[in-house]
């Protein structure tokens, strides 16, 4: 059976990278959505196709949003694992100090 090795602070740093990446990507996605909306209103106005493009783009960005938030969820899970390991260590130490 493999050994368990957890460095909580390192795990937290990597989890924080997930959160910051999520924030960065959501900001970029919002910027792109605004550009597409502007383009469909001003530069690519087609009586039938513009609405279809808008709907397809909204579905696409909705899927991307879910995926990006999945990154955030993994970061939260990693943070929880680090905390759980620390709590376990504290509990074991406490049990032996009695």
N, C-alpha and C positions, 0 to 999 in steps of 0.2 A: 504494500500500500504506500503511495507517495506521501511524503511529509507535507504538512501544511505550513506555509510561510506567508505572513501578511505584514506589510509595512503600511499601517493605517494612513500616515501622512502622505506617502507616495500615492496611495489609492485615492485619497481626497484630492490631490493635485490633478490627477488624471480625470477624476469625476468633474472637477471644476472646468477642465478643458472642454468636456462635453457640453456643459452649460453655456460657456462663452461661445462655443461654435454654434450652438443652437440660436443664441441671440444674434450673432453675426449673420447667419444664413437667413433668419427670419427677416432681418432688416433688408438684406439684399433682395429677397423674394418680394417684399412689399414694394421696394423701388421698381423692380421689374414689372410687377402687376400694374403700378401706376403708369409706367411707360406704355405698356400694351393698351391699357384703357385709353390713354391719350391718343395713341396711334389709331385705335379703332374709332375714336370720335372725330379725329381731324385729318389724318393722313391716309387711312386705309378704310374708307367708307364705302361699303358695298351693301346695297339694299338687303340682300338675303344672307350673304356670307358673313358679314360682320357680327351678327348676332350668334351664328353658329360657332364662329371662332371664339367669341367672348365666352360662350358656354363651355366649350372644350377647354379653354385656358383656365377657367375657374375650376373645372374638375381636376385638371392637371395640378394646379397650385394647391388644391385641397389635399390631394394625395401627397404632394411634397411636404405640406405643412404637417400632416400626420407622421410622415417619416422623420422629419426634423424633430418633432416632439418625442419620437421614439428614442432619439439620441439623448435627449434630456432625461427620459425615463431610465435609460441605462446608467447615466451619471448618478441619478438619485439612488438606484439600486447599489451601485458601487460604494457610495457614501454610507448607505445602510449596512453593507457588509463590513466596512471598516469599523463603524461604530459597534456593531454586534461583536466583532472580534475583541475590541477594547473592553466592552462590557463583560464578555466572557472571561477575559484575563483578570479583570478586577474582581469578579465573583469568585474565581478559583483562588486567587490570592487571599481574599477575605475568608474563605472557608478554611484555609490553612492557618490563618492567624488566630483562630478561635481557640 
